[in-house]
Amino acid sequence: MLTEFTLVQWACLIIGAMGIGVSKSGFPGISMLHVVLYAFVFGALESTGVLLPMLVVGDVCAIYFFGREADWRHVRRLLPPTIVGILIGWAMMDRLDAGQFKLIVGGIILVLTCIQLVRTYRPGWFDAFPHQTWFAVVLGLLAGVTTMLANAAGPVVALYLLAVTLPKWELIGTSAWLFLVLNVLKLPLSFQLGLIGESTLLVGAVMAPAIPLGMLAGRWLVGRVSQKWFNLILLGFTAIAAIRLIGWI
């Protein structure tokens, strides 16, 4: 498989792998970048199986760097509805054809892009209801479905953790532990669906060293670059790529 990739595809794989590290280090808006790039190389459905083991590597690296800052109250609050959402997404994946899957994944990415834009310009809109139980349940279910269908729940979880006013480093640490648990739980489901095999694990193993490199770059960027503008540029490219995935352009 590796020998069949073009230079453009290799560039997408490397940038996407580094993007995993950057997203785990405090830029959750970038989490859609690797989803789009790997969907471009492998297809929307197959890319989920390639990415999942790589995301586990990213979660372990994030815990090493930031895990001591986690707020376990919010991990425990989000975990039950998110697991239910994962099971819903798993049931959906077994019933969708390739065209439907591309449409749903592209739509999810566009919706999450819009959420990120709203959160950037109107963060106060989410201040009124973060401590309500229904808020945690709804966002947990949405995060579970999106992480199972597209490995793209980062913006949803970030939306919740920002709404409950977690400091930056606690937000990163809490996300790291939550996603490690969720992604490990998703592994047997993806095996059952036939999305993870020798070829996908080989790609992940080759790309894995780029993940901690991206995380180190993310740590450097967090303190030196405006996250608002950094996310906005990437969100623009992500939106265009998602529209292409749906087939509108």
DAKA-V931273 format. One record per backbone hydrogen bond with DSSP energy under -0.5 kcal/mol. CO is the residue of the C=O (numbers start at 1). NH is the residue of the N-H. If there is no record, write none. Layout:
co: {CO & CO}
nh: {NH & NH}
This chain:
co: {1 & 2 & 6 & 7 & 8 & 9 & 10 & 11 & 12 & 13 & 14 & 15 & 16 & 17 & 18 & 19 & 20 & 21 & 22 & 22 & 23 & 27 & 28 & 29 & 30 & 30 & 31 & 32 & 33 & 34 & 35 & 36 & 37 & 38 & 39 & 43 & 44 & 45 & 45 & 46 & 46 & 47 & 48 & 49 & 50 & 51 & 52 & 53 & 54 & 55 & 56 & 57 & 58 & 59 & 60 & 61 & 62 & 62 & 63 & 66 & 67 & 70 & 71 & 71 & 72 & 73 & 74 & 75 & 76 & 78 & 79 & 80 & 81 & 82 & 83 & 84 & 85 & 86 & 87 & 88 & 89 & 90 & 92 & 93 & 97 & 98 & 99 & 100 & 101 & 102 & 103 & 104 & 105 & 106 & 107 & 108 & 109 & 110 & 111 & 112 & 113 & 114 & 115 & 116 & 117 & 118 & 122 & 123 & 124 & 129 & 132 & 132 & 133 & 134 & 135 & 136 & 137 & 138 & 139 & 140 & 141 & 142 & 143 & 144 & 145 & 146 & 146 & 147 & 153 & 154 & 155 & 156 & 157 & 158 & 159 & 160 & 161 & 162 & 167 & 168 & 169 & 170 & 171 & 172 & 173 & 174 & 175 & 176 & 177 & 178 & 179 & 180 & 181 & 182 & 183 & 184 & 184 & 185 & 186 & 187 & 188 & 189 & 190 & 190 & 191 & 197 & 198 & 199 & 200 & 201 & 202 & 203 & 204 & 207 & 208 & 208 & 209 & 210 & 211 & 212 & 213 & 214 & 215 & 216 & 217 & 218 & 219 & 221 & 221 & 226 & 227 & 228 & 229 & 230 & 231 & 232 & 233 & 234 & 235 & 236 & 237 & 238 & 239 & 240 & 241 & 242 & 243 & 243 & 243}
nh: {4 & 5 & 10 & 11 & 12 & 13 & 14 & 15 & 16 & 17 & 18 & 19 & 20 & 21 & 22 & 23 & 24 & 25 & 25 & 27 & 26 & 30 & 31 & 32 & 33 & 34 & 35 & 36 & 37 & 38 & 39 & 40 & 41 & 42 & 43 & 47 & 48 & 48 & 49 & 49 & 50 & 51 & 52 & 53 & 54 & 55 & 56 & 57 & 58 & 59 & 60 & 61 & 62 & 63 & 64 & 65 & 66 & 67 & 67 & 69 & 70 & 72 & 74 & 75 & 76 & 77 & 78 & 79 & 80 & 82 & 83 & 84 & 85 & 86 & 87 & 88 & 89 & 90 & 91 & 92 & 93 & 94 & 95 & 96 & 101 & 102 & 103 & 104 & 105 & 106 & 107 & 108 & 109 & 110 & 111 & 112 & 113 & 114 & 115 & 116 & 117 & 118 & 119 & 120 & 121 & 122 & 125 & 126 & 127 & 132 & 135 & 136 & 137 & 138 & 139 & 140 & 141 & 142 & 143 & 144 & 145 & 146 & 147 & 148 & 149 & 150 & 152 & 151 & 157 & 158 & 159 & 160 & 161 & 162 & 163 & 164 & 166 & 165 & 171 & 172 & 173 & 174 & 175 & 176 & 177 & 178 & 179 & 180 & 181 & 182 & 183 & 184 & 185 & 186 & 187 & 187 & 188 & 189 & 190 & 191 & 192 & 193 & 195 & 196 & 194 & 201 & 202 & 203 & 204 & 205 & 206 & 207 & 208 & 210 & 211 & 212 & 213 & 214 & 215 & 216 & 217 & 218 & 219 & 220 & 221 & 222 & 223 & 224 & 225 & 230 & 231 & 232 & 233 & 234 & 235 & 236 & 237 & 238 & 239 & 240 & 241 & 242 & 243 & 244 & 245 & 246 & 247 & 248 & 249}
